[in-house]
Amino acid sequence: MAGCSIDANFQQSSSEILPDIGENPNHPIKYNFPKRAFGVKDITHRSFQAQWFQKWSWIHYDEGRDIVFCSICVKAARSNKLKAAKTCDVSFISRGYCYWKDATGKKGGFCRHEASGCHKAAVEAVKQDKYTSPQIQNELLQTMALSIIRDIALSIREAKYFTIMADEVTDASNREQVVVILSAFPTTANVGVRDIVQHVCTLSPGVRLSITQVCSLVRLLLVMPATNAVGERSASALRRVKSYLRTTMTDTRLNNLLVLHVHKDRCDSLVLEDCLNEFVCGSEHRLSLFGKF
């Protein structure tokens, strides 16, 4: 029974014909595998070999029918996660593979299936289910970084005066990165209008005339850094986060890591349950798997 391919969407809609595979594939090492007859004139008898489990750990052996399935592809097909594959190998997903004569070797059925786009797409889908893939890590980092950005935006929105500074610095991969610095003056002082009027009345007439200019200078001084130390600190953080060993890091991951690294105080005050709930609610599969925290 040689492997064949069909449309992925058709296979995903036929979940009722998929075999029932548990958490781990079935590997009956001490089982007495039956022999099958192959050929018409020169008939040979071949059987499944237990040592194949070591080389292809994804094999799931069905003792009742003497056929094997790909446990990874079956799990991905049950979860409708083979959309990235143009075709699905039904011999290893629904029908079962038993052509032991041509099972091994570089061009054998096992190697052909392992190199197929169907199997590779299933492996990537299973990695995402384990929540250790780079894509899941980036989503978690982005969720935490967005929480900090929203907190910063709220502080700026409540402030009456703020400034924006921009600087450029070259990272480890010789790419120009723009550093944006926001400085805001919060309006949380417990000083009333009556206190200000009483203080102004005690001033001399000459000082009163310069109050408007002093106020303008104070506002600028409060919101504008006196030096470029803030920008230099951001550039130093860039060199620490994106080192020569991380030159292939994407810009999205870099931005999220920099937000978490520069705003350490806000990062330490994050409510992890809120971040996890936001991450889980981004997918119906995650919500059904974890629920809300």
Secondary structure, DSSP 8 states (H G I E B T S, - for coil): ----EEEHHHHHT-GGGS----SS----TT----EEEE-SSS-EEEE--TTHHHH-TTEEEETTTTEEEEHHHHHHHHTT--TT-SEEEHHHHTS-B--GGGSSSTTSHHHHHHTSHHHHHHHHHHHHHTT-SHHHHHHHHHHHHHHHHHHHHHHHHH-SEEEEEEEEEE-TTS-EEEEEEEEEE-------HHHHHHHHHTS-HHHHHTHHHHHHHHHHHHHS-SSSHHHHHHHHHHHHHS-GGGTT--HHHHHHHHHHHHTHHHHHT--HHHHHHHHHTT-HHHHHHH---
